[in-house]
């Protein structure tokens, strides 16, 4: 197989990362570095001739006529050199790319058209670590609405190969790719629904396999991967030729280029590369040594000790000490030990007094690493095409992560993922400590024998939780804007409509299942989300027996509150035997807004893959955070206050049984399940808010005594302390007289008691229903049903109903699904027309009417006329993709509309335009509300010279909801340009702009603009002259938050410019110059007028390299601070002595009272200083 151009570019476009904490070496720094170790494989000592030496050029011995110079056995280094030359002449390269390449595992569908039941589906394995895999398989899973997963079929497959199978006639079928190592440990992908359509992949005409794109959908990682990446790539391979290497058959692209990367174990690895199919076949082999350990590290320690002269004072007149000691320690390291641990560490104390350097070492820094780089006036570009890589994300002074085989300990930023319990889970983006351990020993089913995850953090953000009932559309508006990037966790939950019991939870994957606009707070799902689901022979709720919700958890920073407290917790579980698991979970939130402790313990006895018995106990103490719920996609939101109370405790019990009869030895297929839940008032978690004591229990069974007959029975019982109760039982008999027809007879008895509720929510009723389903063909299925109420008492209304439905693929790519019924509760109907092309295009239009529908926060006035949804996506040309969706909700007097439009235009390979528009409208009598969100972006990248990206976001809300004015107007603009003028010069520009007029609930009102221009002149061939330039404009009429508290910084309008240059006169003399200017008007708050605060600084210096161990610096400085009426010309001299390659000591005298830092307003720098610098 071969790799796409996009993946090839991603592998080969590797630029040197700029490590934030790393010291920067300038042209005037001179050190002597020891010679590094030989990177060629040491396959044996070089054999010398009798004269004691052998001369080789490019691997060949030098010809000589001297008979006294005898020939010698060939040197190992000569062999390697000749291999490199042979590969180079063939435009082939074999490289070792380090030990930190991530594993990839994916499963690709090769069919051009979606495969239906009974048709053959062809899939392909894709991975980059086949050397560690013993066997692989594709698992077909049935995902039931109850959350139970049943393995339908297991198909063997070879790594990076393809296989095919006949699709079984099973609903909700998903594919999982699983690979095993020699000890039975396995990795697997995220379950992928089968009927989502084929992948848009390029198929190799010779191998009939997909071109490798470098994608990965890994969900579980248990195979230890210890080794390094070897990449084979080449250019100008003759047309028609193929390349065979690393066990793969590769087809180069039309230009003759290819790339392949695989992870190999440590040691000497012979890599053969063979080009075949041109009549002039080539075979070359290169030995590559994969080391067992590898390290990259850099760091600096800069300490200054000074003695002040002239009795200095603070700006307020207070005397300063005669001495001072300041310093900064910064460093970064990442590497792999020989025992398999990967260590990543960074530290940056910032410049401070030595007494305070390590104080509050674990405390959050209000500015993250990127902002610290700007605070230190780092130049936007250093002219070396380096990129910024956040390899150690932390909000504090240090970061540490040690990981091995999926286990790790970490201090820094992380996303907690505590789950495995029915009641207790946590999904937050935090700063603090985290530990994850999974034992190497595992059960027969591949589960780690012991698993522990724990964390402790000091959050500076609050969690947001929003619950959206499905609308039939795919666009949802979050309550808050400008949410924390990457903090979201989106899940789809199916809940019992009467009791709220969570029946199924599925976590969505960003980029595949949804996209989110973090600034606008808009979520767009890949597929529309219906409001109800779940079929039943007896129709109690037309449209579906269960409710469908989108649950969004994310982090945000409040605009007017100080977050103070801790967040810690974790989960530990152990499989005592292969079948018995014990688990404990603990979660603690200690903030002023929500002080809660949650504890739980659970037991699970696994009787088979699909059979188990589970018991869980949990309790919560304290209020928790609460949530919000919306039935309109976020246009109308109802806040759900937390059920937890301060100093109050709620508890919950869960008992769950699932039995697969065939697994337990029965010859009759079937399932048996039962549950019991008891929750007391005050119990509050992410999924449950219990305001009164409640008890739920139920059981169900289904059996198929023959191929024609099936029986099922289910009973659910709910009651609470307020007197509400719901008891419902249903019996269904199914009979299949022919292969195409099925009769279903159902009987359901319902008892409902709602104290204080409407009369039609109290009483008893028995319904009898009959349904006939006919599968006329693979493309047509129709059904008809009817039901009557046989017995009724109390206020419950009759439930007579009759209707028909159909699912019909009436043409290739076209499908119609519809149902219409009439009954005592009202008219019900649903119709959807869908077009799905063989490729990208998809269109749909649908209508849904559900009698008895209700909205959170909205009372029905008038007649419910249902919901219309229409939308789709289309590739108009090879360069233009469009997306659109409109949803109209006609809930009586309440009218709501949600629209979304998007377009992407690829003008050429370098230039792309994108735009989107989201619109929401509510018309509800006294309330009239409009929401508009507009985005426009453009990207340009020619890879060689220019890369640019600009984006505009506009949000306009107008109107009232619930009598409250919700108007706001927000404009955001961002831009970034990087231009390579030539090999010696670089230009960079970035800008941000925000103009907001809001109620300050989500985003502060005001205007903010920040623009930066950077230039660098760094000659490649003659580096005598080096020049750096920076200009920054800052307009801040908001006053950004300080330390994440209610206090805001000063308002300001500033121009800041600086230029820094160095010129080498010769090997000994270097001249330098620096100029910096600040033109600023600022005020501490909105009530104080802006005041000028201008200053400029000029510096000239000369460095004399006396020897390679001594440097002498002479510097002249001029500072003008206009409004402070301060001006001074001063001189500084210093001498530095290099001690070895990693340390130097300097002593100097500053004849002036100021430093070269324009932000230093204290005139206290006159005097002697000693500077100690260590670097490595």
N, C-alpha and C positions, 0 to 999 in steps of 0.2 A: 504494500500500500504506500501511498505518498502523502505528503502534507500540503495543505493549502498555502497560498502566498501569505495570507494573513497570519497564520501560525508561524510560518517560516520567518516573517519579519519580526514577530514578537520574540522569537528565540534569538535572532541575530542582532537585533537593535539593542545591545547592552551598552549603556553609558556608565561611566564611573559615578557611583552615588556620592553625593555630598552629605556626609554625616553631620548632623546638627551639632553634636557635642564635640566634634573633632577640632583640634587646633589647626590653624591655617598657616601654611608655610609660604613666605614671600620670597621674592627674588634675592633679597639681601641675606637670607639665612644660608649658612654654609655648614654642612656636617659631612662627616665621613662615614659611609655605611659599609658594613662588612659584606663580603661576597656571599650571595645566597647559595643554597644547595643546588646541585645539578638536578634539573627537572626531567632528564631523560631516564628511562628505566635502567636500573643497575642489574643487568642480566649476567654479569660476570666481570672479572678484572680484565683490563686491557692487557693483551699479550704483547710485550716489546720484543724487538729484534735483539740480536746479540750486541749491538752497539748501545743499547739502552734506550733507544727512542724509535718511534715510527711516525712518519709524516703522512697525513692524509688531507685531501682537499675534496670536500663534498662526498666523503665516504670512500674515496679511491686513493690508494697509495700513490705518492709522488714518484714518477719514474726517475730512475737514477742509473748511471753507468758505473757507479763506484762498486766494485766487487766486494769491498769490505762491508758494505751496508746490506745485510741480508734481509730477506722478506720475513714477515712475522705473521702469526695467525691473526685473522681479522678481528679488530676491536669491536666490542659491543656497541660503543657509541657510533662507530662508522656505519654499522648496520642500520641503526635508527636514523642517522642523518640521510642515508641513501633512501630509506623508506619515505622520509619527509619530502625529499626532492621528487621522487616518483609520483607521490600523491599530488604535489604541487603542479607538476607538468600535466597531470590529468585533470587539473582544476577540481581536485577532491581534497577534503580536509577532514581529519579526525581529531577531535579535541576533547579534553576533559574539562567539564564545566562546573566542578565543585560538588560538595556534598549536601547542599541545601536545596536541591530541586524537589518540588512537591510532587507527590504521586498523583496520577490521574487514572480514573476508571469511569467508563461510560458505555452505554449500549445504544447503538444507532439502528433505526428502522430503515431498511433498504428499499422497501416497496414504494413504487411511485404513487399508488393509490391506497387509500385506507382499506385494510383487510377486514372483511366481515366474517362472522362465524362460518366455519366450513371451508374458508379459503386459506391458502398458504401464506404465511408471513415469514419474511427473511430478515434476520437481525445480525448485527456484527458487533463483536467485542472490540473495544478500544482501550488500551492501557499503555503505560510507559514503564512498567516494572515486571515484565513476564519472567525474568530470571528468578523471581522470588515466589512464583506461583506454580503449584503442583497440578491443580485441575481447576476448571471453571464450569459454570452452569448458568442457565437462564431459568428463573423461577416464575411461574405463572400464578398469581395470587388473585383470589376473589375478595374484594373489599365490601363487606356487608354494611348496611346502614347502622347496625348495632355496634360497629367498630371491630367486629371479629374479622380476623384475616385467615382465610383458608388456602392452603397450598393445593392448587389444582393439578399442576404438572411441573416436572423438573426435566429440562432438556440439557444434555451435556454440550459444551462448546469449547473449542480450543482458544487460548488467549490470542487476541488480535485476528481471529478468524471469524467465519460466518457460519450460521446454521439456519435451518428452516423448520417450521412445524405448522400443523393445521390448527387454526384458531378454534378453541372449544366454544360451545354455545353457552357462555356464562356472562351474566351482566356484571358491570363494575370490575372488569378484568384489568390487572396491572402487571407490569413486567419489572423484575428485579434481576440485575446481573451480580452474581456472587462468585468470588474467587477464593481458593483455599491454598494455604501453604502446606508443607510436609507434615506439620503437627496438627492440622485440622482447624487452625485459626482462619478466620475469613474476613474479607472486606466485601461490602455490597453497596449498590447504588440506591438512591431514593426511589421508592415505588413510582412507576410511571404509568398513568392510565393508558391503556392500549388504544382506545378509540379517540385519541386526541389528534390523530393524523400522522402521516409520515414526516420524516425529517427532510429539510431542504439541504441535501448533501450532493456533492459531486462524486460520481461513480467512475472508477477506473475501468476503462473498456477491456483491459486484458485480465486483471484479477477479479473484476466484477465486485470490488470492494469499495467502500466509501473512502474518499480522501480524508486523511486525519486532520481534524481541526483543532486539536489540543483542548477539547472541552472535558469537563468532569462533572459528574453528579454523585460523587462519593457521599454516602450517608453514614457509613460505619467503617472504622479503620481499626483492625485488630492484628493485621500481619506486620511484624517488625520489619521495617525497611532500613537497612544499614548499608550504605554504599554511595556511589557518586554517579553523576550523569555523564554519559559519553554521547557526543553529538557528531554525526557524520553528515556533512553537507558538501555540495559541489555546484559548479556552474558549467555551462557550455557542454553538457552531455549531448552527443549527437542525436538528432531526431530519430525516433523509433527505438532507441536503446533503453535498457532498463538497468537498474542498479540493485544488486543483492548484497545486503549487509545486515548484521545483527539479527539474522534469522528472518528478515523481511524482504519482500519484493517491492521495489519502489519504482513508480513511474514519474520521471521528472516533468515539470510543467513545460509549456510551449517554449520557454526561453532556455530550457535545458538545466534548470535549477531544481534542487531538491534539498530536503533537510529531514533528518530523523534523529530523535533523541530517546535514549533508554537509560534506565538506572541499573547499574551493574554492581555486584558485590566487591568489597575491597580485594586488592591483590593485583597481580599481573594479568591483564586481559588482552589476548590477541584479537584484534578487530580486523576481519577480512572485508575488503570492498571489491566487488566484481561488477564490471560493466559488460553487459552481454547484448547481443541482438544487432550488432552493426557490422559483423564480419571481421572486426578487429577487436575481439574480446580482450579485456584487461582484467588482471587479477593482482591486487596489491594487499599487503597486510601490514598493519601498524600495531605495535605493542603499546598498550596504555596501562599505566600503573594507577590504580585507584587507592589513594592513601586511606589509612584507617582513622586519621585525624587531620583536621585542617582548621586554621585559625586566621581571622583577620581582627586586628585591634589597633587602636590609636588612642592617644590620651595626652593630657598636659596637666601640670600643676604649676601655678604661677603665684608666688608668694612675695609680698613687698613689705619691708620693715622701714619705717621712716621716722626722722626726728625733725619736728617743725621748728622753724625759726621765726622770730618777730612777734611772739605773743599773739597767735591767731585767735579769732573769735568766730562764732556762728553769725548768720545774718541778723539774729536778734540781739547780738552783743554778748552772748554767753561765752566765757573762755573755753578753749579747747585744750585737751591734754597735749603734752609736749611730744608724745610719741604716738604712733599708730601702727597697726599690723592688719593688712588686708590680704586677700587671696581668692583664688578660684581653682577648683579642681573639676576637670571635665574629661570624659573618656567614653569610648564605645568598644565593645568586643563581641564577636560572635564566632563560634567554632564548634567543632565536633570532636569529642574525646574518643580515645581508642576503645573505651568501654561502651560507646554508643550514645552518650548524652550530648544533646545540642544545647549549648549555653549562649544566651543572648543577654548582654548587660550594658547599661549606660548609666552615667552619672554626670550631673551638671549642677554644682552648688550655686552657680552665679557668683558674681563678685561681691564680697561682704567682709566685715571684720572677721578675723580668725576665730574670735570667741563665738561668733554666730554662724560660722560656716557650716557646721554639722548640727546646729540646733534645728528642731522641727524637720529632721531629715526626711521623715515619711509624710510630712504635711503636704496637702495639695498646693500647687502653685497656681494662682488664678490665671496665669497665662501659660498656654501650652507651648510645646517646643517651637512651633512655627512662629508664634507671636514673640517668643524670646529671641528668635533670630532677627526679627524686625526691630525689637527693642534695642538690640546691641548694634544697630545701624549697619548690619551686614549688607554688603552690596548685592543688588538684585542678580547680577551675573558676574562671574569671575573669568569669563571668556574661555572656559575649558569644556563647554558642553556638558557639564555635570548636571545631574538631576537630583532632586530632593526625595529621599526615601525614608518614610517613617517606620523604621525597623524596630523601634523600641517605644511604642506609644505610652505616654505617661503624663499625668497632670502634676507630678511631683518632681523631686530632685533626682530620683534614680529609677531605674527599671531593671528587673532581673527575671529571666525565665529559663528554667532548666527542664528539658523535656526528653523523654525516651519512650519509645514504643507506645505512644498515645497517653503517657503519664506526664504530668508537669506540675511544677510549682512556679508561681508567678507573683511579682509585685509590679503593679502598673495599671494600665487600663485593660478591662476585659469585659466580656459579656457573659453573665451567669446564665446557666441553663439547667437549673434544678428541676427534674421531672421524674416520672416513674411512679408517682402517687396519684390516686384518684382525686384527692382534694387539694393537695399542696404542691405548688410549682412556683418558680420565679424566673422571670425573663427581664433582666435589667442590664444596662450598660453602666459600669461602675469603675471607680478607681480604688485600689487597695490590694489585698492579697488573695490569691486563689490557689487551690491545690486540687489536682485530679489524679486519682490512682485507680488503675484497673490491673488486677493481678494477671500474670502470665498464665497461671493455671486456669483452666476453663472447664465448663460442664460439657456433657456430650452434645448439647445443642449449640455450643459455641459461645456461651455467655461467660464473662469473666467471673471467676469464683468469688472474688471480692471487688467491689467498686465503691469508691468514696469521692465525693466532691464537696469542698468547703470553701467559703469565701468570707472576707471581712472587708468592709469598705466604708468610706466617708463620702456619701453622695453629695454632689453639688447641683443635682438636677432632680426633678420630681417625675414620677411615672404617670403617664397619661393612659387611660383605659377607656376605649370607646367600643360600643357594641352596636352594630348595624344589622337590622333585619334585611334579608335579601330583598331587592326591589325588582328583580328581573333584568336589571341593567348591570353595568360594570364600573360606574363612576361613583365614588364616595368622597365626601368632604369631611376632613378632620376638623375638630373644634379649634385646634390651635395651628398657627403657622410657624414657620422657622423651627421645626422640630430637629432634634439632634440627628445628624446623618448616621445611618447604619444602626440606629438604636431600635428600629421597629421589629416587631414579631407579629405577623398576621396569621390567623388561623380561621378556618371555617368550622363552625360547630353546628351539629344537629341536636336539637333539644326537644324533649317532650313538651307539647303545647300546654298541657294541663299542670304539670308538676315542675317544669324547668330542668328536669334531670338531663344531664349531658349524655347523649347516646354515642356520639362520635366526634372526634377532633382530628383535623388534618391541617398540618402546618404548611403554609405556602412558601414558595421559593422566589426570592426577588429576581426579576429579569425573566423568569420563565412563567410564573403564575401571576405576577403583578409588577407594575412600575409605580414609583412614588415620587412626587414633586415635593421636596422637603421644605422649600420656601413657601409654596402655595398651600401646602397641607392637603394635597389631592392624591387619592389612590385610584389607579385604573387597573382593574382585573383583566386577565387575558381572556376569560370567559364570563358571560353574564351569570349573576348569582340569583337563583329563584328564591322566593320567599318561603315556600313550603315544599315538602317532599314526603315520600312514604305512601305507597299504595296500600289499600285495604279493600277487601271484598265488600264489607259494609262501610259506606261512606258517611263518616261522622262529621268531618270538616272537608267540604269540597275544596279541592286544590291541593290537599296533602294533610296527613295526620300530624306531622312534626314540623317545627319551625327551623329555618335555616338562618344562621347569623354569621356575619363577618366580625371577628374580634380583633381589634388593633391595640397592641401595647407598644408604647414608645416612651422616650424621655424628652423632657423639655425643661428650660430654665424659666422660672417664674419672673415676671417683670418687677414685682414689688414685694419680695419676701426674702428673708435670710434663712437658708437651709442649714440647720445645725443638727447633727446627730450621727448615728451609725446605722449601717445595714450589714447584717451578717447572717450566715446560715449555711446549710448544706444537707447532704443526704449520704447515707451509707447503707449498702445492702450486701448481703452475702448469700450465696447458694450453699446451704448447709449440706445438702445432697444435690444430685443432678436434678431433683424435682422440687426441692423445698427452698424457697427464698424468704429471707427476713430483711426488712428494711426499716430505717428510721429517717425522719425528715424534720428539720428545724429551721425556721425563718424568723428573723427579728428585724423590725424596722423601728428605729428610734429617731424620730424627727418631731419638731414642734407641731407639724400638721397631722401626722399619723404615727402614733406610738403603739406598735402591735407586736405580739409574740405568737407564733404559730408552731405547734409541735404535732407530730404524727408518727404512728408506727403501723407497719403493714406486714402481712404474711401472704405468700402465694405458693400454692402447691400445684405444680404442673403435671397433669396426667397424660398429656400428649401435646402435639404441636398446636392443637386447637381446643384442648380441654384443660381446665384449671379450676381451682377453688381459691378465692381471694377474700381476705379479711383486712379491714383498715380502721384505725381509730385516729381522729385528729381533733385538736382543740385550738381556738384562737382567743387571745386576750388583747383587748384594745380596739380602737376604731378602724384601722386600715385606711385605704385611700378612696374607696367608692369608685363610681364609674358614671358613664352617660350612655343613653340608648337612643337610637333614632330609627324610625321606620321610613324615612324619606331620603335616605342616602346622605344624611348630615345637614339637610336644610333646616329641619326642626329637630331640636335636641332636648331631651329630658334628662336632667341630672338625677342619678340614683344615689342618694346618700348612703354611706356605709351603714351596714346593720350592726357593726361592732360598736361597743360603747366603752368609754374609758373606765378602767378598773372593773370591767365586766368580762365574763368568759362565756364563749359558746363552744359546743362540742358537736362532733359528727361521727357516726359509725357507718361503715359500708361493708356489706357481705355480698359477694358476687360469685356465681357458679356458671361455668360454660362447659358443656359436655358434648363431644362429637361421638355419637354412638358407634360408628364404624371404628374409630380409634380405640374404643374400649372393648372391641371384640364382637360387636353385634353385626349380624349379617344384613340387618335392615338399616338403610341410611336414615339418618335423622339427627336432631339436635335437641338438647334439653338445657334450659337456662333458668336461673332464679336470682333474685336480688333482694336486699333489704337495706334501707337507708334510714337513719334517724338523725335529725339535726335540731339543735336547740337554738333559741333566740340569741342573737349576738354572734353567731358563727359567720365570719366574713373572710372570703378568699377571692381570688381572681375570678372564679366561676360561680360563686354562690354568695348571696346576701340574704341571710335568714333573719327575718324580723319577728317571727313567732315559731314556737316549737312545731316541727313537722315530722311525719313518719311516712315512708314509702316502702312498699314491698310488692313483689309480683313474681310470676313464673311463666314459662312458656315451653312448649315442646312441639316438634314437628317430626313426622315420620313418613317414609315412603314404602309401604309394605309391598308395593309392586310398581312396575313401570307406568301403570295406568292410574293408580290411586295414591293420594297423599292426604294426610290428616295433620291439622295443627290446632293448637289451643293456646291462648294467652290471657293472662289476668293481671291487672294493675290496680293497686289500692293506695290512695293518698288521703291523708287527714292531717289537720293542724290544730293547734290549741285555740284558734279563733272559731272553730266549729266547721270550717270548710272541709268537705270530703268529696272525692271522686273515686268511684269504683266502676271498673269496666272489664268485661270479659267477652272474648270472642272465640267462636269455634268455626273452623273452615274445613269443608270436605271438597277435595278436588278430584275430578275424574276426567281422564283423557281417553275417550273412546277411539280416536284416530290419531294419526301422527300430526294432524293439522288442527284439531279442535280440542278445547278443554272447557269443561263445565266446573264452576266453583259455586258452592252453596255455603253461605255464611249466616251465622246467628250471633248477634251481639246484644248484651244487656248492659245498660248504663244507669248508674245511680249518681246523682249530683246534688250536693247540698252547699249553698252559698249564703250564710247568714247575712242579712242586710243587703243582699244582691237582688237583681231583677227576678221576677217570678219565673221567667223562662230559664233560669239557671238553677232551679230547684225541682227535683222530682225523679221519677224512674221511667225507663223506656226500654222496650225490647224490639229490635229490628231484625228482619229476615231479608236476605239479599240473594239474588241469583245473577251470575255473570257467565257470559259465553265469550271465549276468545278463539279467533280463527286465524291461523298463520297460513294465508293463502299462498305465499311464496316468500323467497328470501327478501323481497322488496315491499311486501304488503302484509300488514297485520291489522285486523279490525276486531272490535269487541262491542258488546252491548250488555247493559246491566239494568236491573230494576230492583227496587227494595221497597218494603212497606213496614210501617210500625204496627206490630202485632199487639202490643200492650203498652199502655202509658198511664202514668199517674202524676199528680202534682202539676207544676207549671211548665215542665219541659214540652217543647213544641213537637209535633209529629215530624217524622223524618222520612216521608215517602219521597222517592226520587227515581227517575229513569233517565238513561242517557246512552250515548254511543261515542265511540272513539276510534281513531285510526292512526296508523303510522305507515307512511307510504313514500317510498323512493320512486317517484314517478318518472324520473329521468336521471341520467348520470349526473352525479353531484348535487341533485335536488332532492330534498326530503321535506315532507309535510307531516307534522304531528298535531293532532287536534282532538278535542273532546268537548261535548256540549251535553248539558243535563238540565232538567227542570225538576223542582221538588218543593216540598213544604217550606224549606228554609230560603228559597229563592233560586233564581237562575244562576247557573255556574257554567263557565266555559274557559277553555284555553286552546290557543292555536298558535303554532310557530311554523313559519316557512323558512327553511335554511338552504343556503347554497354554499358548498365547500368545494373549491376547485382542487385540482390535483397538486396545486402548489400553495401560494400565499393567500389567494383571494378567499374571502368569506363574507357572506351577507346573511342577515336574518331580520325578520319582522314578526312580532308576536303580540298577542292580546291575551289578557288574563282577567277573569272576573271571579271573585271569591265571596260568596255570601257570608256575612258575619265577620268580615275583615275589620280590624281595628288598628288605629295608629296610636303610638305613644305620644301623648301631649295634644292629640287632636280628637275632637268629638264629631261624629258624623252628623251633618246637617244637610238633609236632602237625600238624594239617592246615589249610591255608589255605582259609578259607571265603569269601573275597572281601570286597568293600566295598559297602555300601549308602549311597546319597545321596538325600535328599529335601529339597525346599525350594521357595521361591518368594516372590513379592511380590504383594500384592493391595491394591487401593484399595477398602476396605470401603464407604466413603461418599465424598462429595466432600471430606470433612474428615479422613479417617483412612486412612493408608497403613501396611501391615504388611509385614515381611520375616521369613523364617525359613528355616533350613537345618540339617539334621542329617546327620552322616556317621558311619557305624559301620564300623570296620575289624576284621575277624575273622582276623588273621594268626596262626593256630594259637593257642598259649597267650597270645600278645600280643594284647590287646584294646584298641582305642582308640576314643574317641568325641569328636567335635567338634560343638558346637552353637552357633548364633548366632540371636538373635531381635532384631527391631527394630520400633519403632512410632513414627509421627509423627501427632499429633492437632492439627489446626488448629481450635481452639475458635471463633475468629472471625478477622476480618481482622487483628486486633492480637495475639492470643494463640496461641502454638504450644507444645505439649509434645512432647518426644521422649525415647525411652528405648531402650536396647539391652542385651543380655546375651549374652556369649560364654562358652562352657563347654568344657573339655577334660578328658578322663579317660584314664588309661592303667592297665591291669591286666595285669601281666606276671610273674605268680608272685611273686618276691621284691619287685618294685617295684609300688607302688600310688601313683598321683599324680593329683591333681585341680587344675584351674586354673579360676578363676571371675573374670570381668571384667564389671562392671555399670556402666552409665552412665545418668544421668537429667539432662535439661535442660529448661528452660522459657525462652521468649522472649516479651517483650511490647513492642510499639512502636505507639503511636498517632500518631507523627510530630509531634503538636502539643505534648503535655504530658509524657508519660512513656515512657521506654524502659528496659527491664530485661532482664537475662539471668543465669541461674543454671545451674550445671552441677556434678554430683557424679560422681566416678569412684571405683570400688571394685575392688580387685584382691586376690584371696586364692588363694594357691598352698599346697597341703598334700601332703606325701608325699615319696617318694624316687625318684630315677632313677639307675640304676647304683650303688645303695648310698649315694648322697650325698643328704643332706637338702636339698630345694629349697623349703622352706616360706618364705612371706613374706606380709605383709598390708600393703596400702597404701590410704590414703584421701586423695582430693583433692577440694576444694570450691573453686569460684570463683563470684564474683557481681559484678554491676555494675548500678548504678541511676543514671539521670539523670532529674531531675524539674524541669520548668519550673513553678515555683509561680505566677508571673505574669510580665508583661513585664519586671519589675524584679528578680526573684529566681530563683536557680538553686540546686539541691541535688544533690549527687553522693555516691554511696557505692560503694566497691569493697572486696572482701575475697578473700583467698586463705588456704586452710588445707590442711596436709598432715600426716598422721600415718602414719609408715612404720616397719615392723619387718621388715628385710630382711637378707640376707647381705652387704650393701654392695657387691655386684658390679655393680649397675646404678644403684641409688639409695641414698643414705646413709640410715641409720636415724635417727629422731628425730621431733620435733614442730615444726612451723613454722606460724605464723599471722600474717597481716598485714592489717589493716583500716584503711580511710581514709574519713573523712567530710569533705566540703567544702561550703561555703555561700558564696554571693556575692550582694551587694545592689548592683546597678548600675542606678540609675533611668534611664529612657529620656528622659523629658521634663524632669526637673530633677535634674541630677547633682551637686548640692551635697554630698551624703553618699554615699560609697562605702565598702563594708565587705567584707572577705574573711576567711573563717574556715577553719581546718583542724584536724582531730584525727586522730592516727594511733596505732594500737596494734600493737606488734610483739612477738611471742613466738617466739623462735628458740632451740630446744634442739639444733639441729644444728650451727650455726656454718658460715655459707656460705663457699664457697671464695674465697680472695684471689688475684687475678691468675692464675686458672686453674692454681694449683699445689697441692701437697699441704697447704699451710698453710691453716688455716681461721680465720675471724674469731671474735669472742667470742660466747658464749651470752648471751642477754639477754631481759629482759621489760620493755618500755618503754611508757609513755604520753607522747605528745608532742602539745601543743596550741598553737595560735597564732591570734591575731586581729589584723587590720590594718585601720585605718579612716582616712579623710581627710574633712575637712569644710571647705568653702569658706565663710568668713564673708562675704566680699565678693570683689571682683575682685583685691584685693591680699593678703588674709590667708587662709591655709589652715592649719587645725589638724590634727595627726595623732597617732595613738596606736597602740601595738603592745604586745601582751603575749604572751609565750611561756613555756611551762612544760614541764619534762621530769621525769618520775618513772620512774626506771630502776633495775633490779637486773641486774647483769651479772657475768660471770666469764670469764677468758681461755680456759678449757678445761673439760672435763667433770669433772675431779678437784678443781677449786677451787670452794668454795661461792659462791653469788651474793652480791654486795655492792651496797648501795644507792649510787646516784650521782644525786642529785636537784638540780635547779636551776630557777630561774625568772628571767625578765627582763621589766622593764617600761620602756616608752619613751613619752615625751610630747614632741611637737615643734611648732614653729610656723614657717611659711614666710611670708616677706614679699616680695611681688613689687614691688620698689621701682620699677622701670620694666619695659618688656618685655625689657630686656637684663640686669637685675640681679635675683638672688634671694639672700635672707639666711635662714639656717637657725639656729634655736636649739633645742637638744634636751637633755632631762634623762633619765638612765638610772638604773635600779636593778637590780643583779644580786645574787641570793642563791644560793650554792652550798653546800648544807647540809653534806654530808659533808666537803667541802674546807675547811669553816669559813671561808668567804670571803664577805663581803658589802660592797658599796660603792655609794654614790650618786655619780654623776658627771654632768658637763655637757659638751656639745660645741657649738661654734658654727662656722659656716662661711659664706662668701660666694662666690657663683658669678657669673661674667660670661659671657653668651652672646656669642659671636663668630660672626656669620652664623647660618645656619640649622642648621649641622651640627657645631658645636664649642662647648664651654664649658669654662672653667677655674675651679677653686675652690681656696680656701685656708681652712684651719680649724685649730682647736686642740681636742684631746680632753683634758679635765681628769681623766679617769679612766684606769685601767690596763686596762680590758677593752673589747671590741667588742660589737656587737649580735648576734654569732654564738655560740649556746650550745655549739657543738662546738669553739670556740676556747678551749683550756685554758691558754694562755700569757698572763700579765698583762704585756703589752708594748706597749700601745696609747697610752700617755700621751705627748702631745707634739704638735708641729706637723706638718701634712700638706698636700700640694698634690695636687689631683685633676684630671686632664685627661681629658675625655670627648669622643670624636668619635662621631657617629652619622649614619647616612644610611639 
